[in-house]
């Protein structure tokens, strides 16, 4: 009886695995994998890496047979991405110091840059997400896309090695940003304002919340920035950080003609 139960349990597991495989095959068809190969620029040897990379945790909530989302591969891909970008900057800006390299790397690997790169390659067409998220994808799509791109980088690294992952990163992220040069523009207006104030022997800028508006889930903050007791700018944002940056930008425009 014990051997029979063991055999029966094993058969049930095998059937479940076959059913899972068939379901995924309907979502990620051979044509989809062929398109994915063109996207990453190399052959796919182990499909399981890419299935995991494309599986958002919301998919698991509706399909309890699956138990691994793309979060572990996202962690790995983040490290590979950081290395690839750091190496590119180190080789292409030999005269720049650590501060410059750190700032530019942060701009190249932030959520917005990754989401825009994912949108350019239409990564959303390959993702395995819940029906609810799929129907309302725009609401949280940028975070989902950024995370999925990092996971895909992790999958390419595991399947084809570091060189293939670096080539993929350079093609879809570094080269497009290098052509526009946008990533070289310093958008940290608070840092610029602080440097300007110090260079002009002024006190450090002070940021104060003037007003909070809107419902709790959609607050709008108005912040003013003062230097030496005088107001130099105001800004609005959905959080204090963005409102402070907006206020600092406003202040910098006011100080533009003021000699350092």
Secondary structure, 3 states (H helix, E strand, C coil): CHHHHHHHHHHHHHHHHHHHHHHHHHHCCHHHHHHHHHHHCCCCCCHHHHHHHCECHHHHHHCCCCCCCCHHHHHHHHHHHHHHHHHHHHHHCCCCCHHHHHHHHHHHHCHHHHHHHHHHCCHHHHCECCHHHHHCHHHHHHHHHHHHHHHHHHHHHHHHCHHHHHHHHHHHHHHHHHHHCHHHCCCCHHHHHHHHHHHCCCCCCEEEEEEEECCHHHCEEEEEEEECCEEEEEEEECCHHHHHHHHHHHHHHHHCCCCC
